[in-house]
Amino acid sequence: MNQPELIAFIFKKYLEGDTSPEVMTAITQVLEEQPDFDWGALMQPYFEAGKPDPAFTEDRWAAVLQGILQHQPQQKTAAPVVTLRWWRWAGVAAVLLLVAGTLLWQPWQKQGKQPATAFTGVQDRPPGKEGAVLTLADGTQVLLDTVKNGVVAAQQGMQLLLQNGRLRYAGQQADNDQLAYNTITTPKGRQFQVQLPDGSTVWLNAASSLRFPTRFSQRERRVEVAGEVYMEVAPDAQHPFRVIINHKASVEVLGTSFNIKAYDNEAAIQTTLVTGKVKMLSDPGSKADEVLLQPGQQAQLADGLLHIQPNADISLVLAWKNGLFQFDGADVKTVMRQIERWYDVEVKYEGPVKQIVFHGKMDRGVSLKAFIGFLGDYGLKATLEGRVLTITEKK
């Protein structure tokens, strides 16, 4: 019997009610020695439609995983390490959390049942979705969430077309026409994609903005951003691409892909290069402080100082674009800043906040209640009233 078969056999024994020290020790050993073990593949047969296991019921499954939790030894650390995983099975909505080497179950969405979690408010908030506000050069605003596919505006011979959550230009504008600037803004709880007149594509995360012209000048391609954006710039050696970031920094590029994170409530402005080559400047009007990035590097501007992080985690940086939350060494407040932007809430803290270190990934499609419910297992209580989410420590 190979190792995966042995693990499946041990887990099956537990399902059948065997909680002997030998079985529990074996499960504990797997959780400790193989934190990345594919539990989803092991569990999936129990959730496949039309192929129920005789030992499986939803209540039984909850009891099984809670039982593992109760048998697990508690780690004594100043800052508990939380590792997140998200799986989806047909007919069952569940969040499985590998927490400090412990497998947890919370049956969030069972009709008529309320999970025993820290979420004490009766309200919930849906996850963010595609949408943005387009402000045209003449001040006209278009709520892109509410319009159908097709032409949403016409400017100087150009048409702005909306197609399945993406805005793009069509047509040809004369070079002697005066530059007109539009702005795309994503409120909290929204994200959007824009194709610029030169063919470059920009993805906007929640609470972000992009200011861009209906056509680029003959000297350079210049846009302004705030919040977080990912860009794939169309190559054009004759017209360098320049990004002004919050009027505090800039990035110069010929053709490449990169991510910019520049929220006002974050400690630093970050530019992470995925492909190509870019130059980041600490002052849009000066080249006194600049760094040249290679793929996989990140430039960070904090307190007026610019430096390079040589080995950036690209999967972490681009998790938002790929529909994920990903936390590697993030504390509670770092995590909750993302929650604020994606679920359009205001997070407040009453008293000191427990130190917890988060690792792992979770689908950004989960509801707010499903996301924060597990905090109760770490001594935190969350209460939602309207759009205000209050975090406190349990007494």
C-alpha positions as CSV (number, residue, x, y, z in Angstrom):
1,M,0.0,0.0,0.0
2,N,1.5,3.3,-1.1
3,Q,1.4,6.4,1.1
4,P,-1.7,8.1,-0.4
5,E,-3.5,4.8,-0.1
6,L,-2.4,4.5,3.5
7,I,-3.6,8.0,4.3
8,A,-7.0,7.3,2.7
9,F,-7.3,4.1,4.6
10,I,-6.5,5.8,7.9
11,F,-9.0,8.6,7.2
12,K,-11.7,6.0,6.2
13,K,-11.1,4.3,9.6
14,Y,-11.8,7.6,11.3
15,L,-14.9,8.1,9.2
16,E,-16.2,4.7,10.4
17,G,-15.8,5.8,14.0
18,D,-12.3,4.5,14.9
19,T,-10.8,7.2,17.2
20,S,-8.2,5.0,18.7
21,P,-4.9,6.5,19.7
22,E,-3.2,4.8,16.7
23,V,-5.6,6.3,14.2
24,M,-5.5,9.8,15.7
25,T,-1.7,9.7,16.0
26,A,-1.5,8.8,12.3
27,I,-3.8,11.6,11.2
28,T,-1.8,14.1,13.4
29,Q,1.4,12.9,11.8
30,V,0.1,13.5,8.3
31,L,-1.1,17.0,9.2
32,E,2.2,17.9,10.7
33,E,4.5,16.3,8.2
34,Q,2.5,17.0,5.0
35,P,0.8,20.5,5.4
36,D,0.3,20.6,1.6
37,F,-1.3,17.2,1.3
38,D,-4.2,17.3,-1.2
39,W,-7.1,16.8,1.2
40,G,-9.5,18.0,-1.5
41,A,-8.7,15.0,-3.7
42,L,-9.1,12.6,-0.8
43,M,-12.4,14.1,0.3
44,Q,-14.0,14.7,-3.2
45,P,-15.4,11.2,-3.6
46,Y,-17.7,11.9,-0.6
47,F,-19.1,14.9,-2.3
48,E,-19.5,13.7,-5.9
49,A,-23.1,13.9,-7.0
50,G,-24.7,10.4,-7.4
51,K,-21.9,8.6,-5.7
52,P,-22.5,9.1,-1.9
53,D,-20.4,7.1,0.5
54,P,-22.6,5.1,2.9
55,A,-20.7,6.6,5.8
56,F,-21.3,10.2,4.7
57,T,-23.9,12.7,5.8
58,E,-23.4,16.4,6.1
59,D,-23.9,16.3,9.9
60,R,-21.6,13.3,10.1
61,W,-18.9,15.1,8.1
62,A,-19.0,18.1,10.4
63,A,-18.7,15.9,13.4
64,V,-15.8,14.0,11.8
65,L,-13.7,17.1,11.2
66,Q,-14.6,18.8,14.5
67,G,-13.5,15.5,16.1
68,I,-10.1,15.8,14.5
69,L,-9.9,19.3,15.8
70,Q,-10.7,18.2,19.3
71,H,-8.1,15.5,19.2
72,Q,-5.3,17.7,17.9
73,P,-2.7,19.0,20.3
74,Q,-2.8,22.8,20.6
75,Q,0.4,24.6,19.5
76,K,1.5,27.3,21.9
77,T,2.8,30.2,19.9
78,A,2.6,34.0,20.4
79,A,1.1,34.4,16.9
80,P,-0.9,31.4,15.7
81,V,-0.3,30.6,12.1
82,V,-3.4,30.3,9.9
83,T,-3.3,28.5,6.6
84,L,-6.3,28.8,4.3
85,R,-7.5,26.5,1.6
86,W,-10.7,26.7,-0.5
87,W,-12.4,23.9,-2.4
88,R,-15.8,23.6,-4.0
89,W,-17.8,20.4,-4.4
90,A,-21.1,19.8,-6.3
91,G,-24.0,20.5,-4.0
92,V,-21.9,21.5,-1.0
93,A,-20.5,24.9,-0.1
94,A,-17.8,24.6,2.5
95,V,-14.7,26.3,3.7
96,L,-11.9,23.9,4.8
97,L,-9.2,25.6,6.8
98,L,-5.9,24.0,7.7
99,V,-5.1,26.0,10.8
100,A,-1.8,25.6,12.6
101,G,-1.6,22.0,11.4
102,T,-5.3,21.4,12.4
103,L,-8.2,20.6,10.0
104,L,-11.3,22.6,10.7
105,W,-14.9,22.5,9.3
106,Q,-17.5,25.2,9.2
107,P,-20.7,24.3,7.4
108,W,-21.5,27.9,6.5
109,Q,-24.4,27.6,4.1
110,K,-26.6,24.9,5.5
111,Q,-30.2,26.0,5.5
112,G,-31.7,26.5,8.9
113,K,-28.3,26.2,10.7
114,Q,-26.1,28.8,12.1
115,P,-22.3,28.0,12.5
116,A,-20.8,28.5,15.9
117,T,-18.5,31.3,14.9
118,A,-17.5,34.8,15.8
119,F,-19.8,36.4,13.3
120,T,-22.6,37.8,15.6
121,G,-24.2,40.2,13.1
122,V,-27.3,38.9,11.2
123,Q,-26.3,40.6,8.1
124,D,-23.8,39.6,5.4
125,R,-22.0,41.2,2.5
126,P,-21.6,39.6,-1.0
127,P,-18.1,39.5,-2.5
128,G,-17.0,42.1,-5.0
129,K,-17.8,41.9,-8.7
130,E,-17.1,43.5,-12.1
131,G,-18.0,47.1,-12.3
132,A,-16.7,50.7,-12.4
133,V,-17.6,54.3,-13.0
134,L,-16.5,55.9,-16.2
135,T,-16.0,59.7,-16.0
136,L,-15.7,61.2,-19.5
137,A,-13.6,64.3,-20.3
138,D,-16.8,66.5,-20.2
139,G,-17.7,65.3,-16.7
140,T,-20.4,62.9,-17.8
141,Q,-20.4,59.8,-15.6
142,V,-21.5,56.3,-16.8
143,L,-22.1,53.5,-14.2
144,L,-20.7,50.5,-16.1
145,D,-22.5,48.1,-13.8
146,T,-25.8,49.1,-15.2
147,V,-25.2,49.4,-19.0
148,K,-25.4,46.6,-21.6
149,N,-22.7,45.5,-24.0
150,G,-22.2,48.0,-26.8
151,V,-21.2,51.6,-27.3
152,V,-21.2,53.6,-24.1
153,A,-19.7,56.8,-25.4
154,A,-18.3,58.5,-28.6
155,Q,-15.4,60.9,-28.4
156,Q,-13.6,62.7,-31.2
157,G,-14.1,59.9,-33.8
158,M,-13.5,57.1,-31.2
159,Q,-16.1,54.8,-29.7
160,L,-15.9,53.3,-26.2
161,L,-17.2,49.8,-26.3
162,L,-18.3,47.7,-23.3
163,Q,-18.0,44.0,-23.8
164,N,-18.5,41.5,-20.9
165,G,-16.9,43.6,-18.2
166,R,-14.2,45.1,-20.4
167,L,-14.0,48.6,-21.9
168,R,-12.1,49.2,-25.1
169,Y,-11.6,51.7,-27.9
170,A,-12.6,51.4,-31.5
171,G,-12.1,53.9,-34.4
172,Q,-9.4,56.3,-35.4
173,Q,-8.7,59.8,-33.9
174,A,-6.8,62.5,-35.8
175,D,-3.4,63.4,-34.4
176,N,-4.3,67.1,-34.4
177,D,-7.3,66.6,-32.1
178,Q,-6.9,68.0,-28.6
179,L,-6.2,65.3,-25.9
180,A,-9.2,64.4,-23.9
181,Y,-8.9,62.5,-20.6
182,N,-11.2,59.9,-19.2
183,T,-11.1,58.3,-15.8
184,I,-12.2,54.8,-14.8
185,T,-12.8,54.4,-11.0
186,T,-13.6,51.1,-9.2
187,P,-15.4,51.7,-5.9
188,K,-14.9,49.3,-3.1
189,G,-16.4,45.9,-4.0
190,R,-15.7,46.3,-7.7
191,Q,-12.9,45.4,-10.2
192,F,-12.6,46.2,-13.9
193,Q,-10.6,45.8,-17.1
194,V,-9.7,48.5,-19.7
195,Q,-8.0,48.3,-23.1
196,L,-6.3,51.6,-23.8
197,P,-6.1,53.2,-27.3
198,D,-2.7,51.7,-28.0
199,G,-3.9,48.2,-27.2
200,S,-2.4,48.0,-23.7
201,T,-4.6,46.4,-21.1
202,V,-5.2,47.4,-17.5
203,W,-6.8,45.5,-14.7
204,L,-8.1,47.6,-11.8
205,N,-8.5,46.1,-8.3
206,A,-11.1,47.4,-5.9
207,A,-10.9,51.1,-4.8
208,S,-8.6,52.1,-7.7
209,S,-8.6,54.5,-10.6
210,L,-7.0,55.0,-14.0
211,R,-6.8,58.4,-15.8
212,F,-6.0,58.0,-19.5
213,P,-6.4,60.0,-22.8
214,T,-8.6,59.1,-25.7
215,R,-5.4,59.0,-27.8
216,F,-1.8,59.2,-26.8
217,S,0.5,62.0,-27.7
218,Q,3.3,61.7,-30.3
219,R,6.0,61.8,-27.6
220,E,4.8,59.4,-24.9
221,R,2.0,57.3,-23.6
222,R,1.1,58.6,-20.2
223,V,-1.6,57.5,-17.7
224,E,-2.2,58.1,-14.0
225,V,-3.2,55.4,-11.5
226,A,-4.1,55.1,-7.8
227,G,-5.0,52.0,-5.8
228,E,-3.9,48.7,-7.4
229,V,-3.6,47.9,-11.1
230,Y,-2.0,45.2,-13.3
231,M,-0.8,46.3,-16.7
232,E,0.2,44.6,-19.9
233,V,1.8,47.3,-22.0
234,A,1.8,47.0,-25.8
235,P,5.4,47.3,-27.2
236,D,6.2,50.6,-28.9
237,A,9.8,51.7,-28.8
238,Q,9.0,55.1,-30.4
239,H,6.4,56.0,-27.7
240,P,7.6,55.1,-24.1
241,F,4.8,54.3,-21.7
242,R,4.8,56.3,-18.4
243,V,2.6,55.7,-15.3
244,I,2.2,58.4,-12.7
245,I,1.4,56.8,-9.3
246,N,-0.6,58.9,-6.8
247,H,1.5,61.9,-8.0
248,K,4.3,60.5,-5.8
249,A,6.2,58.2,-8.1
250,S,6.3,57.0,-11.7
251,V,7.2,54.0,-13.8
252,E,8.7,54.1,-17.3
253,V,8.4,51.2,-19.7
254,L,8.5,50.2,-23.4
255,G,6.5,47.0,-23.3
256,T,6.0,44.7,-20.4
257,S,3.7,43.4,-17.7
258,F,3.8,44.6,-14.1
259,N,1.6,45.3,-11.0
260,I,1.4,48.6,-9.1
261,K,0.0,48.7,-5.6
262,A,-0.4,52.2,-4.2
263,Y,-3.2,52.4,-1.7
264,D,-3.1,55.4,0.7
265,N,-3.5,53.1,3.7
266,E,-0.6,50.8,2.8
267,A,2.9,51.4,4.1
268,A,4.6,51.5,0.7
269,I,4.0,52.0,-3.0
270,Q,5.0,48.8,-4.8
271,T,5.8,48.1,-8.4
272,T,6.4,44.4,-9.2
273,L,7.7,43.4,-12.6
274,V,6.4,40.2,-14.2
275,T,7.9,40.4,-17.7
276,G,10.1,42.9,-19.6
277,K,11.9,45.8,-17.9
278,V,10.7,48.9,-16.1
279,K,12.2,51.9,-14.3
280,M,10.6,53.2,-11.2
281,L,11.3,56.8,-10.1
282,S,10.6,58.2,-6.6
283,D,9.4,61.5,-8.0
284,P,7.4,61.9,-11.3
285,G,9.2,65.1,-12.0
286,S,12.7,64.0,-11.1
287,K,15.2,61.2,-11.9
288,A,17.2,61.8,-8.7
289,D,16.1,58.4,-7.2
290,E,15.4,55.6,-9.6
291,V,15.7,51.8,-9.8
292,L,15.7,49.5,-12.8
293,L,13.7,46.3,-12.3
294,Q,14.2,42.8,-13.8
295,P,11.4,40.2,-13.9
296,G,10.6,38.9,-10.5
297,Q,11.8,42.0,-8.7
298,Q,9.7,44.6,-6.7
299,A,10.4,48.2,-6.2
300,Q,9.1,49.7,-2.9
301,L,8.8,53.4,-2.1
302,A,8.3,54.2,1.6
303,D,9.0,57.4,3.5
304,G,10.6,58.8,0.4
305,L,13.1,56.0,0.1
306,L,13.2,53.7,-2.9
307,H,14.6,50.2,-2.8
308,I,14.4,46.8,-4.6
309,Q,13.0,43.5,-3.2
310,P,15.0,41.1,-5.4
311,N,12.7,38.0,-5.1
312,A,9.1,39.0,-5.1
313,D,6.4,36.4,-4.8
314,I,4.5,36.9,-8.2
315,S,1.7,34.6,-7.2
316,L,1.0,36.6,-4.1
317,V,1.2,39.9,-6.0
318,L,-1.2,38.8,-8.7
319,A,-3.6,36.8,-6.5
320,W,-6.3,39.5,-6.7
321,K,-6.2,39.4,-10.5
322,N,-6.5,35.7,-10.5
323,G,-9.6,35.7,-8.2
324,L,-7.9,34.8,-5.0
325,F,-7.0,36.1,-1.6
326,Q,-3.5,35.0,-0.7
327,F,-1.8,35.8,2.6
328,D,1.8,34.9,3.3
329,G,2.9,36.2,6.7
330,A,0.0,38.8,6.9
331,D,-1.3,40.0,10.2
332,V,-5.0,40.7,11.0
333,K,-4.9,44.3,10.0
334,T,-3.2,43.6,6.7
335,V,-5.8,41.0,5.9
336,M,-8.7,43.2,7.0
337,R,-7.6,46.1,4.7
338,Q,-8.2,43.7,1.8
339,I,-11.6,42.8,3.3
340,E,-12.5,46.5,3.4
341,R,-11.8,47.0,-0.2
342,W,-13.4,43.9,-1.6
343,Y,-16.6,43.7,0.5
344,D,-17.1,47.5,0.7
345,V,-17.0,47.7,4.5
346,E,-15.3,49.8,7.1
347,V,-13.3,47.8,9.7
348,K,-13.1,49.1,13.2
349,Y,-11.2,47.6,16.2
350,E,-12.3,47.7,19.8
351,G,-9.4,47.3,22.1
352,P,-6.1,45.4,21.3
353,V,-6.0,43.0,18.3
354,K,-4.7,39.5,18.8
355,Q,-1.6,38.7,16.8
356,I,-2.3,36.1,14.2
357,V,-0.1,35.2,11.2
358,F,-2.0,34.1,8.1
359,H,-0.8,31.9,5.2
360,G,-2.5,30.4,2.2
361,K,-5.2,31.1,-0.4
362,M,-9.0,31.6,-0.6
363,D,-11.4,32.2,-3.4
364,R,-12.5,35.9,-3.6
365,G,-16.0,34.6,-4.4
366,V,-16.9,33.7,-0.8
367,S,-19.3,35.9,1.1
368,L,-18.1,38.0,4.0
369,K,-19.7,35.8,6.6
370,A,-17.9,32.7,5.1
371,F,-14.6,34.5,5.1
372,I,-14.5,35.9,8.6
373,G,-16.4,33.2,10.5
374,F,-13.3,31.2,11.4
375,L,-11.8,34.2,13.3
376,G,-13.7,33.0,16.4
377,D,-11.5,30.0,16.7
378,Y,-8.6,32.4,17.4
379,G,-10.2,34.5,20.1
380,L,-11.6,37.2,17.8
381,K,-15.3,38.3,17.5
382,A,-16.7,40.1,14.4
383,T,-19.9,42.1,14.4
384,L,-21.4,43.6,11.2
385,E,-23.8,46.5,11.5
386,G,-24.6,48.1,8.1
387,R,-21.2,48.5,6.5
388,V,-19.3,48.7,9.7
389,L,-17.4,45.5,10.7
390,T,-16.2,45.7,14.3
391,I,-13.4,43.3,15.4
392,T,-12.9,42.7,19.1
393,E,-11.1,40.0,21.3
394,K,-13.4,37.5,23.0
395,K,-13.7,38.0,26.7
